[in-house]
């Protein structure tokens, strides 16, 4: 079966407007910040794929191992007819779920949602070819804004993997989970990948690898702004910083100015003092009881929580109540 034509709810002009708004807001704030979603142009996506293969970066391989072990139980427990994946990218890990549902039977539709038209077009074609009995229906959208566009009816399982939920600040996370609950119906399911609190000696190197790939990935956001908004950032003038915040239990990635500089972007002259830091990502880490409490508050009941032997990462299966 071929993939359906993509349903586009987010145009290039929408992304361009959002980038301008984020850059203007973030660079005029004190302290300055930029949201992590702008890392992911073509080069940024390549760098992130490289990061996932680094020895220091445990989340991807650990989550994959958990899914490989428990995907059949997910399929058996949920009996879902439609699998929806948020922020799907290449949908590589989702194939473990698709394989399990294929063995179990009953799944009729796969719906990946992503902001990238090109990535989604490629991944939907590949999935449709690999699973000929499956209807594949790609949605181009932002999971923080387009949840109301998710297909309705039948028994649905929404997969939100990779620990991406940790990139949302607590208030954003609560709003997202409530919106997700509102978009679903009684007895629908949510499969959530969460990175767990652990020794900073394990955490920090995952975001500051010895080969410097994450540093290049972090600085890539400046190249995106230069290309898309005609800015004149010198990425080499900023060094990559990754810090563990024990109070909030999250990793912060920042860019630190190596020297005083002035950057022209949009209609702004943005000054950076030597040593000034700009936050580019928050990556929250969770405790199982905290995940349960947040899901419960949003209207989900945790049915399963699987983790690895070292308790590095967890995959949580919750049901709408």
Backbone bond lengths (Angstrom), bond angles and torsions (degrees), N, CA, C in turn:
res aa  C-N    CA-C-N  psi(-1)  N-CA   C-N-CA  omega(-1)  CA-C   N-CA-C  phi
1 X - - - 1.471 - - 1.527 108.69 -
2 X 1.319 116.93 133.82 1.461 120.18 177.24 1.525 110.01 -81.94
3 X 1.346 114.75 158.26 1.464 119.26 177.92 1.521 110.04 -71.73
4 X 1.336 116.31 144.83 1.457 120.63 172.67 1.524 109.49 -64.99
5 X 1.328 117.92 155.07 1.465 119.12 171.50 1.533 110.66 -56.10
6 X 1.323 115.85 145.80 1.456 119.65 -178.71 1.524 110.85 -64.54
7 X 1.328 115.29 142.06 1.460 121.01 171.94 1.528 106.86 -96.71
8 X 1.312 116.79 116.98 1.464 121.69 -170.40 1.527 109.62 -104.94
9 X 1.332 115.23 113.35 1.462 121.33 177.61 1.521 111.54 -113.50
10 X 1.329 115.75 3.09 1.463 120.90 -179.66 1.522 107.20 -141.31
11 X 1.325 116.26 108.46 1.466 121.36 -177.94 1.536 110.25 -88.92
12 X 1.332 114.28 165.50 1.469 119.23 177.20 1.527 110.72 -57.94
13 X 1.309 117.95 -36.58 1.465 120.00 -179.77 1.528 111.31 -67.09
14 X 1.341 116.72 -30.77 1.465 120.11 176.68 1.518 110.63 -67.19
15 X 1.341 116.31 -42.25 1.460 120.42 177.92 1.525 110.80 -64.93
16 X 1.338 116.32 -40.74 1.471 119.57 -179.96 1.524 110.86 -63.55
17 X 1.332 116.72 -41.06 1.466 120.43 178.47 1.523 110.49 -65.76
18 X 1.327 117.09 -42.03 1.462 120.43 179.47 1.524 111.44 -64.36
19 X 1.331 117.03 -39.28 1.462 120.04 177.69 1.522 110.59 -62.22
20 X 1.329 117.33 -45.61 1.468 120.23 178.97 1.526 110.97 -59.98
21 X 1.322 116.49 -43.95 1.469 119.97 -179.15 1.522 111.59 -64.95
22 X 1.328 116.75 -43.10 1.466 120.25 -179.17 1.520 111.21 -65.85
23 X 1.321 116.38 -42.61 1.471 119.93 -178.66 1.532 110.29 -66.11
24 X 1.321 116.65 -44.09 1.466 118.90 179.57 1.535 110.94 -62.90
25 X 1.328 116.77 -44.69 1.464 120.47 -178.91 1.519 111.03 -67.00
26 X 1.332 116.46 -47.22 1.458 120.27 -174.45 1.517 114.10 -69.88
27 X 1.321 117.13 -37.64 1.467 119.65 -176.68 1.519 113.05 -82.20
28 X 1.326 117.48 -11.07 1.470 119.75 174.75 1.530 111.31 -101.86
29 X 1.344 116.95 0.34 1.464 120.93 177.74 1.520 110.02 -83.06
30 X 1.324 115.46 163.51 1.468 121.65 172.55 1.516 109.19 -130.23
31 X 1.331 119.68 114.47 1.463 125.72 -3.10 1.530 111.56 -74.28
32 X 1.324 115.36 162.99 1.457 120.83 -177.86 1.530 110.42 -71.80
33 X 1.340 115.08 154.32 1.467 120.63 178.49 1.516 109.47 -154.32
34 X 1.310 114.88 159.30 1.457 123.03 170.88 1.533 107.93 -138.03
35 X 1.343 119.23 143.70 1.466 119.63 -179.37 1.531 111.30 -77.89
36 X 1.328 117.54 148.14 1.458 120.64 -174.34 1.522 114.69 -70.32
37 X 1.325 118.77 -16.10 1.467 118.43 -176.70 1.524 112.58 -63.90
38 X 1.350 117.51 -18.87 1.463 119.64 -178.43 1.528 112.86 -84.77
39 X 1.333 117.75 0.71 1.465 120.47 170.43 1.533 111.33 -62.86
40 X 1.337 116.98 -29.91 1.463 121.00 -157.29 1.524 113.96 -97.63
41 X 1.350 116.94 59.49 1.450 118.08 161.44 1.528 107.00 -81.74
42 X 1.328 118.23 -169.65 1.472 119.87 -177.66 1.526 111.37 -59.30
43 X 1.344 116.59 -44.24 1.455 119.75 179.89 1.524 111.20 -66.73
44 X 1.320 116.80 -42.35 1.453 120.38 179.13 1.520 112.11 -61.63
45 X 1.332 116.35 -39.12 1.466 119.83 178.65 1.525 110.93 -65.89
46 X 1.335 116.57 -38.86 1.473 120.02 176.43 1.519 110.75 -62.61
47 X 1.327 116.11 -43.77 1.464 119.78 179.75 1.524 111.26 -64.21
48 X 1.336 116.96 -39.86 1.454 118.14 179.96 1.524 111.16 -66.01
49 X 1.326 117.13 -39.44 1.467 119.20 175.99 1.526 110.45 -59.64
50 X 1.334 116.14 -38.09 1.464 119.93 176.72 1.531 110.73 -65.69
51 X 1.321 117.25 -39.84 1.467 121.66 178.22 1.524 110.31 -59.09
52 X 1.320 117.08 -41.98 1.471 119.83 -176.08 1.528 112.38 -64.11
53 X 1.332 117.32 -16.15 1.463 120.61 179.53 1.527 112.75 -99.24
54 X 1.327 117.57 -1.41 1.460 121.03 -178.40 1.528 110.73 -72.56
55 X 1.328 117.77 148.27 1.472 119.32 179.77 1.519 113.24 -62.25
56 X 1.333 117.60 -31.00 1.462 119.90 -178.37 1.528 112.84 -75.26
57 X 1.331 116.67 -23.23 1.463 119.68 -171.21 1.529 110.41 -92.23
58 X 1.316 114.93 94.52 1.462 122.45 -174.77 1.537 115.02 -81.22
59 X 1.380 121.08 -25.29 1.473 118.48 -168.43 1.520 114.54 -59.38
60 X 1.330 118.54 -45.64 1.461 120.07 -173.62 1.518 111.73 -64.78
61 X 1.318 117.07 -50.37 1.470 118.69 -177.28 1.535 111.50 -69.30
62 X 1.348 117.17 -31.05 1.460 119.33 179.73 1.524 110.55 -71.42
63 X 1.315 117.03 -44.41 1.462 119.89 177.66 1.523 110.48 -63.05
64 X 1.325 117.03 -40.90 1.464 120.25 178.75 1.533 110.91 -59.71
65 X 1.338 116.44 -42.50 1.466 120.28 179.90 1.533 111.16 -64.49
66 X 1.339 116.69 -39.33 1.469 120.10 178.27 1.528 110.05 -64.09
67 X 1.326 116.36 -44.26 1.462 119.66 179.57 1.523 111.43 -64.69
68 X 1.329 116.55 -40.40 1.457 119.77 179.17 1.528 111.08 -59.71
69 X 1.324 116.12 -36.01 1.455 120.31 -177.91 1.529 112.69 -78.54
70 X 1.334 116.88 -31.15 1.471 118.87 -168.78 1.528 114.05 -120.42
71 X 1.321 119.03 4.43 1.468 120.25 -177.63 1.524 111.80 -60.66
72 X 1.319 117.31 -37.93 1.464 119.83 179.49 1.521 110.97 -62.90
73 X 1.335 116.68 -38.79 1.465 119.74 177.49 1.520 111.43 -66.39
74 X 1.347 116.22 -36.34 1.468 119.70 175.93 1.525 110.19 -60.02
75 X 1.324 116.01 -47.39 1.461 120.13 -178.88 1.524 110.99 -63.71
76 X 1.319 116.55 -43.55 1.464 120.81 -177.89 1.531 111.26 -68.00
77 X 1.323 117.22 -40.92 1.467 121.26 -176.81 1.521 112.10 -70.32
78 X 1.346 116.63 -43.38 1.471 119.84 -173.92 1.521 112.47 -85.44
79 X 1.337 117.63 -34.72 1.462 120.21 -174.30 1.514 112.70 55.89
80 X 1.333 116.70 31.55 1.460 121.10 -173.24 1.528 111.87 -65.29
81 X 1.320 115.95 144.82 1.461 123.08 174.59 1.525 111.57 -97.57
82 X 1.349 115.82 -23.85 1.463 121.36 179.13 1.520 108.72 -130.12
83 X 1.331 116.36 128.29 1.455 122.51 174.93 1.521 108.18 -108.02
84 X 1.329 116.24 123.56 1.465 123.07 179.86 1.519 107.45 -114.17
85 X 1.336 116.90 131.68 1.463 119.92 177.93 1.523 109.84 -119.44
86 X 1.323 116.37 125.76 1.470 122.06 179.26 1.519 109.49 -92.43
87 X 1.356 115.99 136.55 1.451 119.88 -179.07 1.506 111.22 59.48
88 X 1.331 115.33 51.43 1.461 120.71 -164.13 1.518 114.45 -69.88
89 X 1.350 118.23 -33.85 1.462 118.87 -176.55 1.517 110.48 57.50
90 X 1.332 116.31 -126.86 1.461 120.48 -178.52 1.527 113.18 -83.73
91 X 1.328 117.70 -8.31 1.470 123.29 -178.56 1.528 112.31 59.92
92 X 1.330 117.03 26.88 1.469 120.24 -176.11 1.524 111.69 -61.65
93 X 1.352 116.45 -52.46 1.472 118.39 -178.31 1.524 111.71 -67.55
94 X 1.332 116.26 -27.19 1.451 119.63 -178.46 1.523 111.52 -65.56
95 X 1.317 117.49 -23.08 1.470 119.85 177.67 1.528 111.02 -60.85
96 X 1.330 117.08 -29.63 1.469 119.11 175.27 1.522 110.47 -61.74
97 X 1.330 115.95 -40.37 1.466 120.17 176.99 1.525 110.67 -69.83
98 X 1.326 117.03 -43.73 1.462 120.12 -179.41 1.523 110.72 -61.69
99 X 1.327 116.82 -39.91 1.465 120.07 176.86 1.535 110.59 -61.08
100 X 1.331 115.56 -43.98 1.470 119.60 -179.02 1.521 111.08 -65.33
101 X 1.319 116.91 -42.57 1.463 119.51 178.99 1.525 111.07 -67.47
102 X 1.344 116.95 -33.85 1.461 120.15 177.16 1.530 110.03 -62.80
103 X 1.337 115.67 -42.38 1.475 119.15 178.31 1.531 111.07 -67.03
104 X 1.325 115.81 -38.58 1.461 120.36 -176.38 1.517 111.38 -76.50
105 X 1.346 116.54 -33.84 1.460 121.43 -178.22 1.513 111.73 87.03
106 X 1.330 115.79 155.40 1.462 121.05 173.82 1.514 115.68 107.26
107 X 1.344 117.93 -27.04 1.459 119.39 -178.71 1.526 109.43 -74.28
108 X 1.326 116.12 127.60 1.453 119.76 -178.23 1.511 115.01 -110.81
109 X 1.362 116.45 -26.69 1.471 119.99 -171.76 1.526 110.56 -138.32
110 X 1.326 115.33 138.47 1.462 122.08 172.26 1.520 107.86 -119.07
111 X 1.340 115.88 128.83 1.467 121.63 -175.70 1.522 109.23 -126.17
112 X 1.335 118.30 95.80 1.462 120.25 173.86 1.528 110.46 -85.62
113 X 1.333 116.35 139.69 1.467 122.44 177.20 1.521 108.43 -120.17
114 X 1.331 116.71 128.89 1.457 121.23 179.97 1.522 108.80 -154.55
115 X 1.339 116.60 158.83 1.463 120.04 -179.89 1.525 112.28 -80.97
116 X 1.335 117.11 -19.79 1.461 121.16 -173.65 1.523 110.93 -92.59
117 X 1.327 116.14 115.04 1.463 120.59 178.42 1.519 110.58 -63.12
118 X 1.338 117.15 -45.71 1.469 120.44 -175.99 1.523 111.05 -65.45
119 X 1.346 117.25 -44.57 1.468 119.87 -179.98 1.524 110.69 -64.60
120 X 1.333 116.70 -39.16 1.458 120.67 -178.30 1.526 111.15 -70.05
121 X 1.318 116.09 -39.55 1.470 119.07 179.19 1.528 110.39 -62.05
122 X 1.328 116.33 -41.62 1.460 119.76 179.67 1.521 111.72 -67.95
123 X 1.347 116.09 -46.26 1.467 118.71 -175.11 1.527 111.72 -69.07
124 X 1.334 117.97 -37.07 1.466 119.30 179.33 1.526 110.80 -66.68
125 X 1.317 117.27 -38.44 1.467 120.05 177.90 1.529 110.63 -64.22
126 X 1.338 116.22 -42.05 1.462 119.95 -179.21 1.523 111.57 -67.21
127 X 1.336 117.06 -41.54 1.464 120.51 179.47 1.524 110.57 -66.36
128 X 1.329 116.62 -42.71 1.468 119.89 -179.86 1.520 111.13 -61.50
129 X 1.324 116.53 -37.43 1.465 120.00 178.69 1.526 111.54 -70.21
130 X 1.339 115.99 -38.80 1.463 120.40 -176.75 1.525 112.54 -75.27
131 X 1.336 117.30 -27.10 1.474 121.88 -177.59 1.529 108.08 -126.39
132 X 1.328 117.40 78.43 1.472 121.08 -169.69 1.526 114.12 -64.09
133 X 1.331 118.98 -20.36 1.455 119.64 179.57 1.512 114.20 -88.92
134 X 1.335 116.57 3.12 1.462 121.42 -172.05 1.524 110.35 -105.61
135 X 1.325 116.79 135.66 1.466 120.37 170.54 1.522 108.00 -81.50
136 X 1.328 117.19 127.95 1.462 122.13 -178.39 1.531 108.05 -116.88
137 X 1.314 114.74 121.87 1.469 121.04 -171.58 1.532 108.34 -130.76
138 X 1.334 117.97 98.39 1.462 121.95 -176.47 1.516 112.91 -83.48
139 X 1.346 116.22 137.56 1.460 122.15 177.58 1.528 108.39 -115.79
140 X 1.318 117.50 124.24 1.457 122.13 175.09 1.523 107.29 -91.20
141 X 1.344 115.27 110.59 1.452 119.22 -177.56 1.508 111.27 -171.43
142 X 1.318 115.61 175.50 1.461 124.13 179.76 1.529 107.17 -106.27
143 X 1.332 116.27 124.37 1.466 118.54 -174.07 1.532 112.97 -65.98
144 X 1.325 118.22 -13.91 1.463 119.32 175.95 1.528 112.04 -86.71
145 X 1.342 117.65 -7.43 1.460 119.57 -177.11 1.522 114.40 -130.16
146 X 1.328 118.18 -24.30 1.458 119.98 -171.65 1.528 114.08 -109.97
147 X 1.322 118.23 25.85 1.461 119.36 179.46 1.526 111.98 -65.10
148 X 1.315 116.56 -23.99 1.465 119.12 179.09 1.525 111.74 -71.87
149 X 1.327 117.31 -7.71 1.457 121.51 179.51 1.531 112.61 -92.97
150 X 1.324 117.27 -2.68 1.461 119.40 -179.49 1.526 109.88 -63.56
151 X 1.334 117.03 144.03 1.466 119.66 179.95 1.525 110.90 -63.10
152 X 1.309 115.62 146.11 1.466 120.90 -177.98 1.520 110.07 -106.42
153 X 1.324 115.10 167.49 1.459 121.36 174.67 1.515 113.02 87.68
154 X 1.325 115.74 151.51 1.456 121.18 179.02 1.513 111.75 74.60
155 X 1.298 115.94 -178.38 1.462 121.83 178.61 1.523 108.35 -90.69
156 X 1.344 117.00 120.30 1.464 121.51 -173.00 1.533 111.25 -115.21
157 X 1.317 114.59 143.39 1.453 122.63 170.87 1.519 107.68 -122.19
158 X 1.337 116.83 122.04 1.458 122.28 175.99 1.519 108.03 -100.75
159 X 1.338 116.84 123.97 1.461 122.28 177.22 1.525 108.94 -104.10
160 X 1.329 115.76 125.62 1.464 121.80 176.83 1.525 105.33 -129.50
161 X 1.324 115.50 94.03 1.452 121.96 -166.84 1.523 111.80 -107.19
162 X 1.338 115.23 -179.94 1.454 121.23 173.07 1.513 115.57 83.17
163 X 1.337 117.62 0.42 1.463 119.06 -175.76 1.512 113.20 73.89
164 X 1.340 116.87 13.24 1.468 121.26 -176.61 1.522 112.27 -61.17
165 X 1.320 117.45 -27.45 1.466 119.47 179.38 1.525 111.16 -59.73
166 X 1.332 117.44 -24.18 1.459 120.93 178.19 1.516 113.98 -68.56
167 X 1.352 117.66 -14.43 1.463 120.16 177.37 1.524 112.72 -77.89
168 X 1.334 116.11 -9.18 1.458 120.34 177.19 1.524 109.59 -91.42
169 X 1.321 116.35 137.23 1.459 120.69 173.66 1.532 109.11 -67.59
170 X 1.327 118.58 159.62 1.468 119.96 -173.29 1.526 114.69 -51.81
171 X 1.328 118.31 -44.74 1.470 119.92 179.78 1.523 110.78 -66.57
172 X 1.344 116.82 -38.90 1.464 120.56 177.42 1.527 110.50 -65.06
173 X 1.331 115.53 -38.86 1.455 120.90 -179.43 1.532 110.35 -64.02
174 X 1.312 116.40 -44.97 1.466 120.67 179.53 1.529 110.57 -62.07
175 X 1.333 116.36 -42.17 1.465 120.08 179.04 1.525 110.76 -65.22
176 X 1.338 116.13 -42.09 1.464 120.15 179.09 1.527 111.11 -61.17
177 X 1.330 117.36 -47.07 1.468 120.23 -178.50 1.526 111.63 -64.70
178 X 1.330 116.82 -37.62 1.473 119.24 176.53 1.527 110.48 -65.40
179 X 1.336 116.25 -41.36 1.462 119.88 178.86 1.524 110.81 -65.06
180 X 1.336 115.61 -38.27 1.456 119.59 176.65 1.538 110.18 -62.52
181 X 1.316 115.95 -44.96 1.467 119.49 178.35 1.526 110.52 -59.89
182 X 1.331 117.49 -41.91 1.464 120.85 -179.38 1.529 111.90 -65.60
183 X 1.351 116.46 -29.19 1.462 120.66 -178.01 1.526 112.06 -80.55
184 X 1.335 116.83 -15.22 1.462 121.29 -177.17 1.526 110.90 -104.37
185 X 1.322 114.70 172.07 1.451 121.34 -178.88 1.524 109.24 -121.40
186 X 1.313 115.55 168.34 1.453 121.01 -179.45 1.525 110.53 -53.45
187 X 1.326 115.31 132.47 1.464 123.97 177.87 1.528 113.91 78.56
188 X 1.343 119.33 3.11 1.461 119.85 168.00 1.532 108.68 -72.91
189 X 1.330 115.67 168.08 1.460 121.08 -171.51 1.525 111.84 -129.38
190 X 1.341 114.87 155.03 1.459 122.87 174.85 1.523 108.03 -129.34
191 X 1.337 115.88 127.94 1.461 122.41 175.19 1.526 107.05 -111.13
192 X 1.325 116.17 115.95 1.461 121.88 -168.75 1.525 110.57 -121.72
193 X 1.323 116.89 127.39 1.455 121.66 174.37 1.517 109.82 -95.62
194 X 1.353 117.63 126.24 1.464 121.17 -178.27 1.529 109.74 -132.27
195 X 1.307 115.19 136.16 1.463 121.68 175.17 1.528 107.92 -83.41
196 X 1.317 117.09 138.00 1.461 121.48 -173.01 1.526 111.98 -98.43
197 X 1.331 115.75 153.75 1.465 121.92 173.43 1.522 108.45 -62.56
198 X 1.339 115.14 136.12 1.459 119.78 -178.46 1.521 109.14 -157.37
199 X 1.301 116.64 -177.61 1.459 122.83 -179.88 1.531 110.15 -57.26
200 X 1.338 118.70 126.82 1.464 120.38 177.21 1.530 113.46 -56.68
201 X 1.328 116.90 -23.03 1.467 119.76 177.87 1.525 111.59 -66.79
202 X 1.323 116.87 -21.25 1.469 122.02 173.37 1.526 110.40 -92.96
203 X 1.320 116.28 -40.49 1.460 121.83 -175.23 1.527 113.05 -66.74
204 X 1.317 116.75 -53.41 1.461 120.11 -170.44 1.526 112.49 -61.75
205 X 1.345 120.00 -44.93 1.464 118.25 178.69 1.522 114.25 -60.93
206 X 1.331 117.40 -24.97 1.463 119.66 177.15 1.524 111.40 -64.88
207 X 1.335 116.51 -21.57 1.468 121.89 179.71 1.524 112.22 -113.76
208 X 1.319 116.22 6.90 1.468 120.59 179.30 1.530 107.75 -151.19
209 X 1.318 116.34 66.72 1.454 122.26 -171.81 1.530 111.72 -71.63
210 X 1.309 114.19 156.33 1.466 120.86 -176.46 1.522 112.57 -64.41
211 X 1.339 117.49 -30.48 1.460 120.56 -177.73 1.527 113.06 -79.43
212 X 1.330 117.42 -10.91 1.463 120.65 177.97 1.517 114.90 80.16
213 X 1.334 117.18 15.39 1.469 119.39 -179.38 1.530 110.64 -68.21
214 X 1.344 116.80 -42.15 1.464 119.60 179.82 1.522 110.78 -65.62
215 X 1.323 117.22 -34.51 1.471 120.41 176.60 1.526 110.51 -61.63
216 X 1.323 116.69 -43.65 1.466 119.92 177.90 1.520 110.88 -65.63
217 X 1.334 116.35 -40.10 1.459 121.80 177.07 1.529 110.61 -60.01
218 X 1.317 117.21 -44.19 1.461 121.78 -179.77 1.525 110.72 -62.94
219 X 1.312 116.55 -47.54 1.471 120.03 -178.77 1.527 112.28 -68.77
220 X 1.326 116.95 -18.98 1.466 119.71 -178.71 1.527 111.96 -60.36
221 X 1.336 117.35 -27.12 1.470 118.91 178.97 1.533 110.69 -60.34
222 X 1.324 117.23 -31.88 1.463 120.20 178.02 1.524 110.80 -69.97
223 X 1.326 116.90 -36.40 1.463 120.45 176.67 1.530 111.08 -66.22
224 X 1.336 116.28 -36.87 1.468 120.24 176.44 1.524 110.01 -61.47
225 X 1.326 116.75 -45.76 1.470 120.64 -179.03 1.526 110.63 -66.02
226 X 1.322 116.67 -39.86 1.466 119.45 176.60 1.527 111.10 -58.63
227 X 1.323 116.02 -48.20 1.469 119.95 -175.63 1.526 111.94 -69.88
228 X 1.317 116.70 -45.11 1.461 120.08 -172.86 1.522 113.81 -81.69
229 X 1.334 116.65 -29.67 1.470 119.87 -174.74 1.529 113.00 -118.08
230 X 1.322 117.40 5.11 1.462 120.21 178.08 1.516 113.34 67.38
231 X 1.333 117.23 27.78 1.465 121.22 179.08 1.525 110.31 -78.08
232 X 1.333 115.75 170.36 1.467 119.50 -178.37 1.531 111.72 -125.15
233 X 1.338 116.61 39.84 1.463 120.28 171.90 1.524 109.91 -58.91
234 X 1.310 116.53 141.18 1.459 122.36 166.70 1.526 106.46 -102.90
235 X 1.335 118.42 100.51 1.469 119.33 -176.58 1.522 113.18 -56.38
236 X 1.320 117.20 -31.64 1.464 119.92 -179.38 1.520 112.22 -68.39
237 X 1.327 117.54 -14.85 1.464 121.09 179.46 1.526 112.21 -81.96
238 X 1.335 116.88 2.16 1.466 121.32 -178.68 1.528 108.99 -126.32
239 X 1.324 115.53 136.74 1.456 119.97 176.21 1.518 110.49 -106.15
240 X 1.313 114.01 149.44 1.455 122.13 -178.66 1.527 110.28 -78.92
241 X 1.338 115.78 136.48 1.461 122.31 178.38 1.527 107.93 -131.98
242 X 1.337 117.46 133.60 1.465 122.35 172.77 1.520 108.11 -128.68
243 X 1.334 116.39 123.29 1.464 121.71 -175.53 1.519 110.48 -128.92
244 X 1.317 116.01 143.87 1.460 121.96 172.63 1.521 108.79 -92.45
245 X 1.339 116.56 125.13 1.458 123.04 177.23 1.526 107.44 -101.47
246 X 1.336 118.42 101.46 1.465 119.72 -175.21 1.524 113.75 -69.41
247 X 1.326 117.48 -25.26 1.465 119.96 179.66 1.526 110.94 -68.10
248 X 1.339 115.98 -48.16 1.461 120.41 -178.62 1.529 112.30 -90.94
249 X 1.312 116.64 -9.53 1.463 122.85 -177.62 1.531 111.01 55.41
250 X 1.321 114.12 55.85 1.452 119.81 173.73 1.526 110.29 -145.90
251 X 1.329 114.20 158.07 1.461 122.36 170.92 1.523 107.53 -88.97
252 X 1.322 116.30 135.56 1.466 120.67 170.20 1.514 108.83 -111.93
253 X 1.325 115.75 129.44 1.461 120.81 168.24 1.521 107.65 -99.49
254 X 1.306 114.01 135.96 1.462 120.05 -179.23 1.524 109.74 -136.05
255 X 1.319 115.12 162.78 1.457 122.10 169.34 1.525 107.24 -115.83
256 X 1.323 115.69 126.82 1.473 121.49 -176.39 1.525 109.45 -109.79
257 X 1.323 115.81 126.96 1.469 120.66 -179.74 1.523 110.51 -68.10
258 X 1.326 116.16 126.02 1.464 120.83 178.67 1.526 112.01 -76.30
259 X 1.321 116.47 -22.30 1.467 121.36 -177.14 1.528 108.56 -154.05
260 X 1.318 118.31 162.39 1.466 119.24 174.97 1.526 110.15 -62.47
261 X 1.324 116.76 140.92 1.464 119.54 179.67 1.521 109.48 -155.74
262 X 1.315 114.66 160.33 1.463 121.99 172.95 1.520 107.88 -125.75
263 X 1.325 115.46 128.95 1.462 121.87 -176.82 1.521 108.51 -114.60
264 X 1.321 115.19 134.09 1.464 120.85 175.39 1.526 108.60 -98.51
265 X 1.336 116.73 120.96 1.453 121.28 179.53 1.519 108.25 -148.48
266 X 1.343 116.50 134.97 1.463 121.85 -171.83 1.525 107.27 54.76
267 X 1.337 118.73 -125.07 1.462 120.30 176.18 1.529 110.59 -109.61
268 X 1.328 115.91 24.87 1.461 121.68 -174.49 1.520 111.08 -108.78
269 X 1.324 115.56 145.45 1.458 122.75 163.77 1.524 105.90 -106.80
270 X 1.321 116.51 111.97 1.467 121.78 -173.65 1.522 108.50 -107.43
271 X 1.324 115.83 119.50 1.464 121.08 -178.53 1.527 110.40 -95.39
272 X 1.325 115.37 138.31 1.462 122.82 173.16 1.517 108.69 -120.60
273 X 1.317 116.86 125.85 1.460 120.95 173.60 1.529 108.95 -80.31
274 X 1.311 116.95 155.26 1.455 120.47 175.63 1.532 108.79 -59.16
275 X 1.318 116.09 129.71 1.460 120.89 -179.41 1.510 114.79 85.37
276 X 1.324 118.52 -6.00 1.463 120.62 179.12 1.521 110.07 -67.46
277 X 1.337 115.56 139.17 1.462 120.52 -176.79 1.523 111.10 -113.80
278 X 1.316 114.86 139.27 1.463 122.61 178.48 1.528 107.74 -118.75
279 X 1.318 117.76 123.59 1.463 120.91 -179.10 1.523 110.41 -76.58
280 X 1.337 115.38 131.65 1.457 120.70 179.54 1.525 113.01 -115.78
281 X 1.323 117.93 -17.33 1.462 119.50 178.43 1.515 110.46 -159.79
282 X 1.318 115.63 141.52 1.459 123.52 163.94 1.517 106.64 -112.53
283 X 1.310 116.94 134.21 1.460 121.22 176.99 1.526 108.02 -128.94
284 X 1.335 115.61 93.17 1.461 121.38 -176.15 1.523 110.60 -70.12
285 X 1.318 114.90 144.79 1.460 122.82 174.45 1.529 107.73 -113.31
286 X 1.310 116.58 150.70 1.458 120.88 -167.17 1.522 111.76 -123.42
287 X 1.321 113.73 157.93 1.453 122.36 167.07 1.529 106.66 -109.45
288 X 1.347 118.39 142.83 1.465 119.90 -175.54 1.529 113.50 -52.59
289 X 1.349 116.66 -40.61 1.458 118.53 -179.42 1.527 111.64 -67.35
290 X 1.323 116.98 -30.08 1.457 120.51 177.28 1.518 111.78 -70.73
291 X 1.329 116.83 -41.18 1.465 120.69 176.69 1.523 110.14 -60.99
292 X 1.331 116.09 -45.27 1.461 120.54 179.35 1.524 110.92 -58.88
293 X 1.333 116.96 -43.26 1.460 120.91 -178.90 1.532 111.38 -65.37
294 X 1.336 117.32 -42.18 1.464 120.30 -179.50 1.525 110.98 -66.32
295 X 1.322 116.51 -41.92 1.458 119.75 178.64 1.527 110.97 -66.87
296 X 1.317 116.97 -41.41 1.457 121.17 178.56 1.530 110.86 -60.19
297 X 1.326 116.17 -42.52 1.465 120.66 -179.89 1.527 111.67 -63.04
298 X 1.346 116.38 -30.20 1.465 120.39 -178.14 1.523 112.64 -88.19
299 X 1.346 118.17 -8.26 1.454 120.36 178.70 1.517 115.06 104.64
300 X 1.349 116.33 24.74 1.461 121.44 177.06 1.531 109.46 -117.95
301 X 1.319 115.45 147.72 1.454 121.56 175.40 1.524 108.96 -113.64
302 X 1.335 116.72 121.08 1.463 120.91 179.90 1.526 109.44 -70.45
303 X 1.337 115.81 125.00 1.465 121.84 178.98 1.526 112.02 -103.11
304 X 1.334 117.52 -33.64 1.455 121.76 179.34 1.529 108.28 -144.07
305 X 1.326 115.18 148.43 1.473 120.66 171.70 1.522 106.80 -141.26
306 X 1.324 115.39 110.57 1.460 120.63 -177.59 1.531 109.29 -106.67
307 X 1.309 115.99 141.09 1.458 120.17 176.44 1.521 109.09 -139.33
308 X 1.316 115.73 175.55 1.458 122.27 179.76 1.524 109.45 -93.36
309 X 1.314 116.36 173.83 1.468 120.72 -176.45 1.524 112.32 -61.61
310 X 1.333 117.59 -32.09 1.463 120.95 -177.46 1.529 112.00 -91.45
311 X 1.320 117.40 -1.19 1.472 122.38 -179.06 1.532 111.41 56.89
312 X 1.321 114.68 45.99 1.462 120.84 177.27 1.524 111.63 -85.59
313 X 1.325 116.17 -36.63 1.465 121.22 -169.44 1.527 107.83 -146.28
314 X 1.320 116.71 155.99 1.458 120.84 177.85 1.519 110.64 -136.97
315 X 1.315 115.03 148.46 1.469 121.95 171.03 1.534 106.28 -119.02
316 X 1.322 115.29 123.35 1.470 122.32 -171.87 1.525 108.81 -112.97
317 X 1.312 116.23 130.14 1.467 122.14 175.79 1.529 107.62 -109.02
318 X 1.336 115.05 119.05 1.476 120.49 -177.41 1.517 109.35 -127.34
319 X 1.330 114.96 150.89 1.461 121.60 -178.46 1.520 110.01 -115.76
320 X 1.324 115.23 143.59 1.469 120.24 175.53 1.521 108.98 -67.27
321 X 1.332 116.41 135.06 1.468 120.27 178.02 1.527 109.65 -124.15
